[in-house]
Amino acid sequence: MDFSDQVKSKTDIVEVIGEVTPLRKFGQTYKGVCPFHGGKIEALNVNSALQYFKCPSCGKGGDVIQFVMQVDKIPFEEAVTKLAARKGRTKPE
C-alpha cells in the first residue's frame, strides 16, 4: 500500500467534507449542499462506508484526496500532504 492509500484509509471523508459543508445523515450515507456549483439543495452524497462523494448535479465525485484537490484547487501530492498532516504524519522520503 503506497502512502496516498494509507492516508485515504486513515482519513474519514465525512469529517473532511463536513468541515467544508454541513452534512446530514441520510440512511447509510450523508447529504449536503455541494460546494462546487453553488446549489442550494442537498445534492452532494457522501458514503462513509465506501469513502467517496458524488454530486449528481455537477458531476464532481471521488475519494477524499480528490475532494481536497478540487475544493482547495491544489495538486495531488499537496492534497495527500495536507491530509497526512491532519493525522500528524509526513510523507516518507
C-alpha positions, 0 to 999 in steps of 0.5 A: 500500500503506497502512502496516498492509500494509507492516508485515504484509509486513515482519513474519514471523508465525512469529517473532511467534507463536513468541515467544508459543508454541513452534512446530514445523515441520510440512511447509510450515507450523508447529504449536503449542499455541494460546494462546487456549483453553488446549489442550494439543495442537498445534492452532494452524497457522501458514503462513509462506508465506501469513502467517496462523494458524488454530486449528481448535479455537477458531476464532481465525485471521488475519494477524499484526496480528490475532494481536497484537490478540487475544493482547495484547487491544489495538486495531488501530492499537496492534497495527500500532504495536507491530509497526512498532516491532519493525522500528524504524519509526513510523507516518507522520503 
